[in-house]
Amino acid sequence: MGDFHYIVDKLNQPPFNCNLSLLSFSDQSPQQLLQLVSDVFTQISPKHQKVDVSREDPDAMVERLTNFLKIIKYKPNYDPVAFRQLLAAGDKDVIYPILKWVVPQPQLLEKRAFVGHYLSFPDVSMRRAWLP
């Protein structure tokens, strides 16, 4: 219960200003939790575009969220495959620790995201477009 209170308090403060209650936060569906995480990431980094996760391909969504988590140096307590699967499902055991780690340090993570974006390797396709 302490984690809920802490997360909700931080989400209700700037820059997030979510206006959540403990009850509304604990009653959120997996889809709503994923949207909340995506919106929090948008507040931290302007490079992270605001996306409606209900309309986004689940694999693309998980890729986008995990790439951002790598850039800000989040270390999950799960192996990578299990983490991706649980994140895709909007599992509370994965989402709550992410929020607990992210929401108290938006200024630090904003700097980390800015620098990390420019230090990360671009996604280069191995396919040659000019060949059939």
Contact map, one row per residue, 1 for C-alpha under 8 A:
111110000000000000000000000000000000000000000000000000000000000000000000000000000000000000000000000000000000000000000000000000000000
111111000000000000000000000000000000000000000000000000000000000000000000000000000000000000000000000000000000000000000000000000000000
111111100000000000000000000000000000000000000000000000000000000000000000000000000000000000000000000100000000000000000000000000000000
111111110000000000000100110000000000000000000000000000000000000000000000000000000000000000000000000000000000000000000000000000000000
111111111000000000000100000000000000000000000000000000000000000000000000000000000000000000000000000000000000000000000000000000000000
011111111100000000000000000000000000000000000000000000000000000000000000000000000000000000000000000100000000000000000000000000000000
001111111110000000000000000000000000000000000000000000000000000000000000000000000000000000000000001100100000000000000000000000000000
000111111111000000011100100000000000000000000000000000000000000000000000000000000000000000000000000000000000000000000000000000000000
000011111111100000000000000000000000000000000000000000000000000000000000000000000000000000000000000000000000000000000000000000000000
000001111111110100000000000000000000000000000000000000000000000000000000000000000000000000000000000000110000000000000000000000000000
000000111111110111110000000000000000000000000000000000000000000000000000000000000000000000000000000000100000000000000000000000000000
000000011111110111110000000000000000000000000000000000000000000000000000000000000000000000000000000000000000000000000000000000000000
000000001111111111000000000000000000000000000000000000000000000000000000000000000000000000000000000000000000000000000000000000000000
000000000111111110000000000000000000000000000000000000000000000000000000000000000000000000000000000000000000000000000000000000000000
000000000000111110000000000000000000000000100000000000000000000000000000000000000000000000000000000000000100000000000000000000000000
000000000111111111000000000000000000000100100000000000000000000000000000000000000000000000000000000000000000000000000000000000000000
000000000011111111100000000000000000000000000000000000000000000000000000000000000000000000000000000000000000000000000000000000000000
000000000011100111110000000000000000000000000000000000000000000000000000000000000000000000000000000000000000000000000000000000000000
000000000011000011111000000000000000000000000000000000000000000000000000000000000000000000000000000000000000000000000000000000000000
000000010011000001111101100000000000000000000000000000000000000000000000000000000000000000000000000000000000000000000000000000000000
000000010000000000111111100000000000000000000000000000000000000000000000000000000000000000000000000000000000000000000000000000000000
000110010000000000011111110000000000000000000000000000000000000000000000000000000000000000000000000000000000000000000000000000000000
000000000000000000001111111000000000000000000000000000000000000000000000000000000000000000000000000000000000000000000000000000000000
000000000000000000011111111100000000000000000000000000000000000000000000000000000000000000000000000000000000000000000000000000000000
000100010000000000011111111100000000000000000000000000000000000000000000000000000000000000000000000000000000000000000000000000000000
000100000000000000000111111100000000000000000000000000000000000000000000000000000000000000000000000000000000000000000000000000000000
000000000000000000000011111110000000000000000000000000000000000000000000000000000000000000000000000000000000000000000000000000000000
000000000000000000000001111111111000000000000000000000000000000000000000000000000000000000000000000000000000000000000000000000000000
000000000000000000000000001111111000000000000000000000000000000000000000000000000000000001000000000000000000000000000000000000000000
000000000000000000000000000111111100000000000000000000000000000000000000000000000000000011110000000000000000000000000000000000000000
000000000000000000000000000111111110000000000000000011000000000000000000000000000000000001000000000000000000000000000000000000000000
000000000000000000000000000111111111000000000000000000000000000000000000000000000000000000000000000000000000000000000000000000000000
000000000000000000000000000111111111100000000000000000000000000000000000000000000000000001010010000000000000000000000000000000000000
000000000000000000000000000001111111110000000000000010000000000000000000000000000000001001000010000000000000000000000000000000000000
000000000000000000000000000000111111111000000000000110000000000000000000000000000000000000000000000000000000000000000000000000000000
000000000000000000000000000000011111111100000000000000000000000000000000000000000000000000000000000000000000000000000000000000000000
000000000000000000000000000000001111111110000000000000000000000000000000000000000000000000000010001000000000000000000000000000000000
000000000000000000000000000000000111111111000000011010000000000010000000000000000000000000000000000000000000000000000000000000000000
000000000000000000000000000000000011111111100000011000000000000000000000000000000000000000000000000000000000000000000000000000000000
000000000000000100000000000000000001111111110000000000000000000000000000000000000000000000000000000000100000000000000000000000000000
000000000000000000000000000000000000111111111001000000000000000000010000000000000000000000000000000000000000000000000000000000000000
000000000000000000000000000000000000011111111111110000000000000000000000000000000000000000000000000000000000000000000000000000000000
000000000000001100000000000000000000001111111100000000000000000000000000000000000000000000000000000000000000000000000000000000000000
000000000000000000000000000000000000000111111100000000000000000000000000000000000000000000000000000000000110110010000000000000000000
000000000000000000000000000000000000000011111111000000000000000000000000000000000000000000000000000000000000010011000000000000000000
000000000000000000000000000000000000000001111111100000000000000000000000000000000000000000000000000000000000000000000000000000000000
000000000000000000000000000000000000000001001111100000000000000000000000000000000000000000000000000000000000000000000000000000000000
000000000000000000000000000000000000000011001111110000000000000000010000000000000000000000000000000000000000000000000000000000000000
000000000000000000000000000000000000000001000111111000000000000000000000000000000000000000000000000000000000000000000000000000000000
000000000000000000000000000000000000011001000001111100000000000000000000000000000000000000000000000000000000000000000000000000000000
000000000000000000000000000000000000011000000000111110010000000000000000000000000000000000000000000000000000000000000000000000000000
000000000000000000000000000000000010000000000000011111110000000000000000000000000000000000000000000000000000000000000000000000000000
000000000000000000000000000000100110010000000000001111111100100000000000000000000000000000000000000000000000000000000000000000000000
000000000000000000000000000000100000000000000000000111110000000000000000000000000000000000000000000000000000000000000000000000000000
000000000000000000000000000000000000000000000000000111111000000000000000000000000000000000000000000000000000000000000000000000000000
000000000000000000000000000000000000000000000000001111111101100000000000000000000000000000000000000000000000000000000000000000000000
000000000000000000000000000000000000000000000000000010111111100000000000000000000000000000000000000000000000000000000000000000000000
000000000000000000000000000000000000000000000000000010011111110000000000000000000000000100000000000000000000000000000000000000000000
000000000000000000000000000000000000000000000000000000001111111000000000000000000000000100000000000000000000000000000000000000000000
000000000000000000000000000000000000000000000000000000011111111100000000000000000000000000000000000000000000000000000000000000000000
000000000000000000000000000000000000000000000000000010011111111110000000000000000000000100000000000000000000000000000000000000000000
000000000000000000000000000000000000000000000000000000000111111111000000000000000001001100000000000000000000000000000000000000000000
000000000000000000000000000000000000000000000000000000000011111111100000000000000000000000000000000000000000000000000000000000000000
000000000000000000000000000000000000000000000000000000000001111111110000000000000000000000000000000000000000000000000000000000000000
000000000000000000000000000000000000010000000000000000000000111111111000000000000000000000000000000000000000000000000000000000000000
000000000000000000000000000000000000000000000000000000000000011111111100000000000001000000000000000000000000000000000000000000000000
000000000000000000000000000000000000000000000000000000000000001111111110000000000000000000000000000000000000000000000000000000000000
000000000000000000000000000000000000000010000001000000000000000111111111000000000000000000000000000000000000000010000000000000000000
000000000000000000000000000000000000000000000000000000000000000011111111110000000000000000000000000000000000000000000000000000000000
000000000000000000000000000000000000000000000000000000000000000001111111111000000000000000000000000000000000000000000000000000000000
000000000000000000000000000000000000000000000000000000000000000000111111110000000000000000000000000000000000000110011001000000000000
000000000000000000000000000000000000000000000000000000000000000000011111110000000000000000000000000000000000100110010000000000000000
000000000000000000000000000000000000000000000000000000000000000000001111111000000000000000000000000000000000000000000000000000000000
000000000000000000000000000000000000000000000000000000000000000000001111111100000000000000000000010000000000000000000000000000000000
000000000000000000000000000000000000000000000000000000000000000000000100111110000000000000000000000000000000000000000000000000000000
000000000000000000000000000000000000000000000000000000000000000000000000011111100010000000000000000000000000000000000000000000000000
000000000000000000000000000000000000000000000000000000000000000000000000001111100000000000000000000000000000000000000000000000000000
000000000000000000000000000000000000000000000000000000000000000000000000000111110110000000000000000000000000000000000000000000000000
000000000000000000000000000000000000000000000000000000000000000000000000000111111110000000000000000000000000000000000000000000000000
000000000000000000000000000000000000000000000000000000000000000000000000000001111111000000000000000000000000000000000000000000000000
000000000000000000000000000000000000000000000000000000000000000000000000000000111111100000000000000000000000000000000000000000000000
000000000000000000000000000000000000000000000000000000000000000000000000000001111111110000000000000000000000000000000000000000000000
000000000000000000000000000000000000000000000000000000000000000000000000000101111111111000000100000000000000000000000000000000000000
000000000000000000000000000000000000000000000000000000000000010001000000000000011111111100000000000000000000000000000000000000000000
000000000000000000000000000000000000000000000000000000000000000000000000000000001111111110000000000000000000000000000000000000000000
000000000000000000000000000000000000000000000000000000000000000000000000000000000111111111100100000000000000000000000000000000000000
000000000000000000000000000000000100000000000000000000000000010000000000000000000011111111100110000000000000000000000000000000000000
000000000000000000000000000000000000000000000000000000000110110000000000000000000001111111100000000000000000000000000000000000000000
000000000000000000000000000001000000000000000000000000000000000000000000000000000000111111100000000000000000000000000000000000000000
000000000000000000000000000011101100000000000000000000000000000000000000000000000000011111110110000000000000000000000000000000000000
000000000000000000000000000001000000000000000000000000000000000000000000000000000000011111111110000000000000000000000000000000000000
000000000000000000000000000001001000000000000000000000000000000000000000000000000000000001111111000000000000000000000000000000000000
000000000000000000000000000000000000000000000000000000000000000000000000000000000000000000111111100000000000000000000000000000000000
000000000000000000000000000000000000000000000000000000000000000000000000000000000010011001111111110000000000000000000000000000000000
000000000000000000000000000000001100100000000000000000000000000000000000000000000000001001111111111000000000000000000000000000000000
000000000000000000000000000000000000000000000000000000000000000000000000000000000000000000011111111100000000000000000000000000000000
000000000000000000000000000000000000000000000000000000000000000000000000000000000000000000001111111110000000000000000000000000000000
000000000000000000000000000000000000000000000000000000000000000000000000010000000000000000000111111111000000000000000000000000000000
000000100000000000000000000000000000100000000000000000000000000000000000000000000000000000000011111111100000000000000000000000000000
001001100000000000000000000000000000000000000000000000000000000000000000000000000000000000000001111111110000000000000000000000000000
000000000000000000000000000000000000000000000000000000000000000000000000000000000000000000000000111111111000000000000000000000000000
000000000000000000000000000000000000000000000000000000000000000000000000000000000000000000000000011111111100100000000000000000000000
000000100110000000000000000000000000000100000000000000000000000000000000000000000000000000000000001111111100000000000000000000000000
000000000100000000000000000000000000000000000000000000000000000000000000000000000000000000000000000111111100000000000000000000000000
000000000000000000000000000000000000000000000000000000000000000000000000000000000000000000000000000011111111100000000000000000000000
000000000000001000000000000000000000000000010000000000000000000000000000000000000000000000000000000001111111110000000000000000000000
000000000000000000000000000000000000000000010000000000000000000000000000000000000000000000000000000000001111111000000000000000000000
000000000000000000000000000000000000000000000000000000000000000000000000000000000000000000000000000000001111111100000000000000000000
000000000000000000000000000000000000000000010000000000000000000000000001000000000000000000000000000001001111111110000000000000000000
000000000000000000000000000000000000000000011000000000000000000000000000000000000000000000000000000000000111111111000000000000000000
000000000000000000000000000000000000000000000000000000000000000000000000000000000000000000000000000000000011111111100000000000000000
000000000000000000000000000000000000000000000000000000000000000000000011000000000000000000000000000000000001111111110000000000000000
000000000000000000000000000000000000000000011000000000000000000000010011000000000000000000000000000000000000111111111000000000000000
000000000000000000000000000000000000000000001000000000000000000000000000000000000000000000000000000000000000011111111100000000000000
000000000000000000000000000000000000000000000000000000000000000000000000000000000000000000000000000000000000001111111110000000000000
000000000000000000000000000000000000000000000000000000000000000000000011000000000000000000000000000000000000000111111111000000000000
000000000000000000000000000000000000000000000000000000000000000000000010000000000000000000000000000000000000000011111111000000000000
000000000000000000000000000000000000000000000000000000000000000000000000000000000000000000000000000000000000000001111111000000000000
000000000000000000000000000000000000000000000000000000000000000000000000000000000000000000000000000000000000000000111111100000000000
000000000000000000000000000000000000000000000000000000000000000000000010000000000000000000000000000000000000000000011111110000000000
000000000000000000000000000000000000000000000000000000000000000000000000000000000000000000000000000000000000000000000011111000000000
000000000000000000000000000000000000000000000000000000000000000000000000000000000000000000000000000000000000000000000001111100000000
000000000000000000000000000000000000000000000000000000000000000000000000000000000000000000000000000000000000000000000000111110000000
000000000000000000000000000000000000000000000000000000000000000000000000000000000000000000000000000000000000000000000000011111000000
000000000000000000000000000000000000000000000000000000000000000000000000000000000000000000000000000000000000000000000000001111110000
000000000000000000000000000000000000000000000000000000000000000000000000000000000000000000000000000000000000000000000000000111110000
000000000000000000000000000000000000000000000000000000000000000000000000000000000000000000000000000000000000000000000000000011111000
000000000000000000000000000000000000000000000000000000000000000000000000000000000000000000000000000000000000000000000000000011111110
000000000000000000000000000000000000000000000000000000000000000000000000000000000000000000000000000000000000000000000000000000111111
000000000000000000000000000000000000000000000000000000000000000000000000000000000000000000000000000000000000000000000000000000011111
000000000000000000000000000000000000000000000000000000000000000000000000000000000000000000000000000000000000000000000000000000011111
000000000000000000000000000000000000000000000000000000000000000000000000000000000000000000000000000000000000000000000000000000001111
